[in-house]
Amino acid sequence: MRLTLAPAALIALAPASAFAVNYLSPEQAAQLIFPDADRFDAQTVLPEGGGRTLGVRVAKKAGVLLGYVVLDDVIGKVELISYAVGVAADGSVKQIEILAYRESHGGEIRLPAWRRQFVGKSAAAPLRVGEDIANISGATLSCTHVTDGVRRIVTALGAARRAGTVG
């Protein structure tokens, strides 16, 4: 007996990662966040007290520090969300870009209005969903995990800036 599946049945059996959409490459995100930069120097930052190492791209124009771009991945509900955080030279968030979203729901975190909530925030801000960052219904885990990731990044980068180990 030969078993055949209709195309709709094959789509239904596809893993959730079949919904993956790549929006930007890391290089495109860095240029979008710091369009005036003429160079991006790669650096590694080890957060105080351990934790995940940050891969930092230091944005410069004519040798002058513009800021930093940190690439990161967090789990949404079950799949990874790849994003970039642009941090100005003063340690405040300049911009956030979603590089790849792999969940079947919750892609609204890509909306400019949601991402703009982070602009100007620093390690001194709560950076918590429900406090200074609004939740998106149906994307609660994505909102929470990206927000947690941004908080981790600005905190670790702030400590590295104070210690003089980045830039």
N, C-alpha and C positions, 0 to 999 in steps of 0.2 A: 504494500500500500504506500502510495506516495503522498506526502503531506505538503501542501502549498499554502502560503499565507498571502492574504491580500496586502497591497501596499500600506493600507491604513493600519493593519495589524502589525506590520513591521515597524512603523513609526511609533506605535504604542509600546512596543518592546524595547525601543531605543533607550539607552541610559539618559539620565537627566543632563549629563554633560553634552548631549547632542544639542542643547540650547546655547552652548557657548558662543559668545560673540566677542571678537577682538576689535577694540575700537581704536587703540593707539599703540604704537611701539614705545618702548622706554625713551628712545631718542626723540620721537615726535612729541611725547609728553614734556620732556625737558625743554625743548624749543618753544612749545606752547606756553609753558609756565614762565620761562625767562627768554623772551624773543630777542632781547638785546645782547644776550651772552654770545661771546665769540669763542668761548671754550668751556668745557666741562671736565674737571679733573676728578677722577675716581678716587675715593677714599673709603676706608673701612672704619667704622666706629663701634667699639665694644662698650655697651652701656655699663654704667657703674653698677657694681654688685652682680654682674653677669647678665644673663638674658640673651636674646637673639641679637646677633651682630647686624648692624645696619650698613647697607651698601649706599654710600652717599656720593652724589655727583655735585661737586662744588662749581657753581656757576660764576663765571668771571667775564668782565669786559675790560679789555686793555689792562689786565692784571688786577683790577679792582673787584672785590667780592660783591656779588649781587645777592647771593643766597645759596640755597641747597635744594637738591631734589633727592628724595628718598623713595625708593621703590619698595613695595611691600605686598604681601599676600595675606589675606585673612579668610577664614571659613565663613561663608554666608550662612546658609542653613546646613548644607552638606557639601557644597562645592566651593572652590577657591574664588575669591574676588581679588584681582590684581589691580593695584592702584598706585598712584604717585602723589606724594605730598611735596608741594613747593613751600619752602620756608625762607622768608626774607632774612637778610643779614642781621636784623634785630631779634630774630627768633620767633616772629609771629608767622602764622600760616598765611601764605600768599595765595595759594590755589590748590585745589585737589582735582585730579583727573582719574577717571576709572579707565583702566587699560583693557581689562577683560572681565566679563561677567558671565558666569557659567550656570547660574541657577535658572529654573524655569519661571520663577516669580521674583518680584522685588527689584527689578531693573530700574525702578524709579529713582534709585539713589544716584543715577546719572543725571538727573534733572539739575540744571544750573541753580535753581532756587535752593535745593537741599544742600548742594555742595558749597554754596556761598555762605552758609551759616558758619563755616569754619574760618573764613577769611578774617584776619586780625587777631584770632585767638592764639594764645601762647600757653606755655606750661602752667601759667598762673590761673588759667580758666578751668572751670570744672570739666569741660568736654565730656559731658554725660548726656545720653539720650533722655529726654524728659526734663532736663534742667536747662542747658543752653543750646542743645541740639534737638530739634523736633524729630519725632518718630514718623515713619510713613506706614500706614496700615497695610499689612500684607508683606512688609519688608522689615519687620522689627529686628530679626536677627542680623540681617545685612546692615541695617543702620547702626545697631549696637556694636557689631564687630569692627566695622570701619571706624566708628568713633573711638573705640578702644585702641585701635591701631594708631590713629592719628595722635591720641593722647600719649601713647607709648613713644612715638617718634619724636614729638616736640619735647617731651621730658628728657629723653636720652640725648637728643641733639643739643638741648639747652645745657645739660651737664657737660657735654663734650666742648661746647663753646666756652663755658666758664673755665674749664680745665686747660683750654688752649690746645686741645688735641684734634680739632677739626678746623678747616678753613685754609 
